[in-house]
Amino acid sequence: MAIKTFNFNYDCHEAEAVFTVDTDVFTNDHAKATLEFFTWDYDKDNDPITEVLKKYAMEAIRVATRYSFNVRGVISDFKDKEGFASVDGSLGLTLVSVDGYEFDDDKLDYTVS
């Protein structure tokens, strides 16, 4: 069993997602099929598992941010997502942790006219 851990952080750790992948279960072929299903723009010269997990990480962060979900909520949400494998470990992908983006009004620029 080959387990790899992937840590993704967004915008200097403003948000992050961590996955473990059993590459004996979730293979390069599974990753390629997912990438092709969505016709995403991705680096075709890079490892397909890394490329697809970038997409999973972004989706996990979006869900966590939009619905204020913790890791269990995001895992549950993925069970119903068309084209995505479950991230509960049953298919070789496990979402270990996720932190959504915290919007801060101090970072909001504005103009008045």
N, C-alpha and C positions, 0 to 999 in steps of 0.2 A: 504494500500500500504506500503510495507516494503522496504525502500530504504537503501542500504548499500553503503558506499564509501570504495574503496580499493586503497591504495597508495602503489605502488611498486617502490622501488629504486634499482638500479643495481650498485654494486661496490662503496659503500659509496657515493651515489648520483651522480655518473658519468653520469647516465641516469635514467629516471623515466617515469612511466605511471600511470595515475589516472583514475579509472573507477567508475561509479555509477551503481548499479544493483538494479532493481526492482525485488525482489525475488518472487513476485506474478506472474510475467510474465516470467522471466528467472529462471526456477526452478532447483532443484537438478537433476531431470530427464533430462532436457536439457543439463546440465553440464556433466552428465555421458555419454550421447549419443555422445557429442563432444569428450570427452576423449577416448571413445571406438572407434570412427570413425578413429582417428589418431593412435590408439594403443600406445599412449605415456606412458612413465614411469612416474608414479605419486604415491603419497602416498594414497593408497586406504582407509586408516583409517582416513584421514583428510576430511574436508568439501569439497565436489566435486566442489562447486562454486569457492571456494578459489583456488583449484587445477587447474581448467580450466582457471581461470583468470591469474594465473601465466604464462600459455602458451600464453594467449592473450597479456599480458604485454610484454613478450619477443618478440612476433611477431610485436607488435606496435613499440617497440624500434628498432628492426631490420629495419623495413620499414622507420621509421623516419631517421635513420642513413644512410641507403643505398641511399635513394632518397632525402635527406634533406627536407623531408615533415614536415609541421606543422600539428596540430591536424586535420584540415579539409582534408588535403591530405591523412593522414593515415585512417581516417574514410572512405573516398572515395575508397581507396585501399581495405579495408576490404569488401566492397560490392561485389567484384568479387572473393573473396577467397573461394575456395571450402572447405566445412566443417566448416567454421567459420560463426557465426551469425553476422549480421550487428551490428556495434557499434555506430549507430546514434541514439539510444534510441528506435527505433521502435519495437525491440524485447526484451526490458528490459535491454539492455546493452548500456551504454553511455561512450565513451572515452571522458573524461573531458580535459585531457592534456597529452602531451607526449613530452619528450626531448630525442633526440637521443644521442648516444655516440659521443663525440668529440675526435677524435684521435689527439694526440699531439706527435710530433717527439721528444720532450724531454724525453718521456717515452719509446722510442725505444732503445733497447739494440742491440749492433752489435759486431761482431768480424771481424777482417781482417786477412787473412792467405795468 
